Amino acid sequence: MVWFFNQLAHLPLSVLHRLGTILGWLTYFFSQRYAERLRLNLEQALKFAGNNNDDGADFIFRKVLHANVSQAGKGVMELPWVWRRPLDEVVASVKQCQGWDHFESAHAHGKGVIVLTPHYGCFELIGLYVAARMPMTCMYRRPRWDFLDTLMHEGRERGQMKLAPADLSGVRLLLKALKRGETIGILPDQVPSNGEGEWIPFFGRPAYTMTLIARLIQSSGAVVLMCHCERLSVGKGYILRFNQLAFDTDTPISPQMNAALEEVVLTRPEQYLWSYNRYKVPRGVLPPDAIEEQ
């Protein structure tokens, strides 16, 4: 598998994206569970956004759905290129970077930066881009397969990047990095384990949302940036957008974070990973309906 992964990395990004479109549709047609989850999550979001009240709602849904199937496949097929090509080449694929001044301002004031990178576009590229310029520590969850864990470490730990495991030791690493005025990265829509989250609405439906981000904000006073990496048309590169979030610390932070995430996702909903099981109930966690009954 590693050998095959390396061979794919030699292909141009444009070729990998075209292959990704084929992979996306094959997966959609042959995995009923995958297709059903994608449709349900996307439909939920579009209804929440108000796209179910007009005559063109079905057209909008099908248009975004078809684009998303292709984008999901591209996200898989571009991984060999992002993880295995020289770092300078990968970073150069970013054609525009909006909001980099937020980093400069935060570091000028001695503050750490928390970068929230949702499952949107080529989110794997964000950490590499930042780590090519400054120290960054990103939390990650170990995958099931050993070969994928090896590829993940080798692909991500480049430049000034360090990975922190999704456990207590990893949280300590994140806090230490913030106290040094450095940058950390977290997936805000990653489903946490039992005891590490709370049920917060996401596109109008309860989603088990990590509380770690709120704790890090409150304990560190760090600047919080929401970043998304938009994938341009076939092989033409990417656009990075960093937007600073201003939370009202007198009210719960997690609902504000999910609302900010919704706003980002709706800018280009076809590039969000709707097939991700965002609404799953982690092992040992009471589902939201059971909590309401208590």
N, C-alpha and C positions, 0 to 999 in steps of 0.2 A: 504493500500500500504506500509506503514512503517513497519507494522507487517510482511508482506511477504518479504520485503527487509531484515529485521533482520533474518528471517529464512534462507534465502539464504546465509547469512554471515556465518552460521555454517558449510556449506559444504566446503570440501577441495578445494583449488584453482584448482587442476587438474580436479575435477568434474565440476566446474564452467566453465572452459575453454572448456571442451567437450560439455557442454550445450550451450556455446556461439557459437560454430561451427554450431550447429543445428539452433539456433536463427538467426545467420547470413544468412544461406541459406533460411530459411523460409521468412525472411524479403526481401531478394533479389528476391525470386520467387513471392511473393504476393504484393510487392510494385513496380509497374512499374516506378513510378517517382524516387524512391530511386535507383533502378537498372540502370536507364538511366543516372542519374547524375554521379553515380559511374563510369560507363563505359566511359562516355564522358571525365570526368576529368582525369581518368587514361590514356586514349588513347592520350589526349592532351599532358600529361607529357612525355610519352614514345616517342612520335613523336618528341617533343622538344629535348629530350635527344639523338636523333639520332637512335632510335631503329625501325624506319620505312623504313630503306634503305637496309635491308638484308632479305634474304629468310626466316629467322626464326622469323620475327617480329610478325606474328600472333601467333606463339607458345609462345613467350615471353609474349605477351599480355594476352593470356588465362591463362598461368601459374600464372602470378602476380594477375590477376583478381580473380581466384579461391582461391588463398591464402588470398587475401584481404577480400573477403566475410567472410571467417572464422575468420580472425583477428578482423574485425569490431564487430562481435558477441562476441568474447572474451572480447573486450573492454567494452562492456555493462555488461556482466555477472560477470566480476571481480570487478565491482564497490562495491557491497555489502561487499566483502572480504576486499578491500582496505579501505573503509570508516568505517567499523564497527568492524573489528578485532582489538585487542590490537596494539597500535602503535609500540611497540617493535617487535612484530611478523611481521608486515607489512614491517618495515624497514629491518628486517633480510631477507626478500625475495630478496633483492638486493644482488646478488652474486658477482658482480664486480662493482666498481665505479672508472671510469677513469677521471682524471683531477681535483680531489678535491683540489690539491695543488694551483689551481688558486684562490680559496676562501681564503686560508691561506695567499697567497702573497698579495692579495688585502687588506685584513684586517690588515696585518702587516704594510701596507703603509697608513692606515686610509681611504681607499677608499670604497665606497659602491659598490655593485654588482647588475647588472641587469641580471636576468636569463630569457632567451627567451625559452619558452617551446612550441613547435609546437604540433599540433594534430597528434602525432606520438606515436605508442606503448601505454604503460601505463603512459601517461603524468600526470595523477592524483597522481602518486606516487612520482614525483619529489619534489613537495612542502613539502610533509610529510617527506621525507628523509632529506631535508635541514633544515626544521623547528625542527627536532629532535636534531639538533646540534647548531642552532643559530637562532636569531630572523629573521623572514621573513614576508613580507607583499605582498600579491598577489591580483591583480585586478580580479574581477569577475563580471559577468553580471547576475542579478537575473533571474532565470527561470520563466516560466509562472505559474507553479503549486506550490502552497504553500508547499505541502508535500515534493517536491523535494528541495525546498529552505531550508527547515529544515534539510533534510538529508545532503545537501551540506555543510551547516554551521557546523553541528555536525561532519561530516566526515573530513572536511578540517581544521577546527580550532582546531588543536591538536598540542602538543608540543609548539613551540614558534611562531605559525602561526597566522596572522591576515589577514582578508579579507577586501579589499578596494572596494567600489562600483565603477562601471564604469561611474563615473560622475566627476564633478569638485572637489567635496569634496574628492573623492578617489585619484585624481591626487595629491592633497595637501598631503595626507597621504603618497603617494609614495615618493614625494620629501623630506618630513621630514625624512623618513626612510633612504634615500640615504645620506642626510646631516649628519645623525648620524653614517654613515659608515656601515649601515645594508644592507641586501639583499632584493630585490624585485623580483617578478615574473610576467611575462606578456606573453600571447599567441600572438606571432607575426603574426599569420595568422588568427586571429579573425577579422571578418568584422566589422569595426567601424560604428558609426552612421553618419548622414549627418553633414558635416563640420569638421569631425574629421579624414579625410583621403584624399588620392589622388590616382589616377589611376596609378599603377605601374605594369609592366609586371611580371607575375608569371608563369613560364613554357610557356613563349611566348604569354600569353593572359592577357589583362588588368584586374587587380584585385584591388578592392578598399582597399588600405593598410593604416593602421593607421600611423599618423604622430607623435603620442605621444612619441613613442620610440626614435625617432630622437631628439625631444625636450628634453627629459630626459637625453640623452647622452650629448647633447651640454651644458645643464645647470648644470649638476652634475659632469662631468668628471669621471663617474663611469666606472668600468671594466664591459665589456659585455661578457656574456657567452651564447653560444647556447647549450642547453641540450636536449638530447633525451633519452628516456627510452625504450630500446629494450626488447620485450617480448620473453622469451625463449620458447622452446617447452613445450607442455601441462603441466602447473603447476610447472615447474622447476625454476621459478623465473624470475629475470630481470637483465639487465645490464644498468647502468647509464653512460653516456658519456658527460662530460663537456668540451667544446672547446672554447677557448677565441677568440673573433673576434676583428680584428684591422681595424677600419673604417678610410677611408680618409675623414677627416672633411672638406676638401676643395671642396668636391663634395657631392651631395645629398646622405644622408645616407640610405633612404628607399630602393632605388634600390640595394644597396650593401647588405642590410639585406635580401631582397628577394632572391638574388643570393646565399647567404650563406644558406638560408633555402632550396633552391632547392638542393644544394649539400648534405645536411643532408638527405633529403627525399629520394634521389636516392641511398643512401647506402642500404636501405631495403624498397623499394617502397611498398611492400605488407603490411607494417605496418602503412602506412599513412592513414588518414581518408579521402579517396577520396570522400566519400558520403557527406562530408560537403559542403555546398553551398558557396564555396570560391569566386565564380565569380558573386554573386548576386549584384544587384543594390539596395542599401539601399533607403528607402523612402526619397524623396526629393532630391536625388542626380542625376545629369545629367549623363546618360550613356556615356561611352568614345567616341562612334561614334558621339553622339550629340555635344560633346565638340569639336571634330575635325572639325565639319561643321561650327562652329561659327567663 
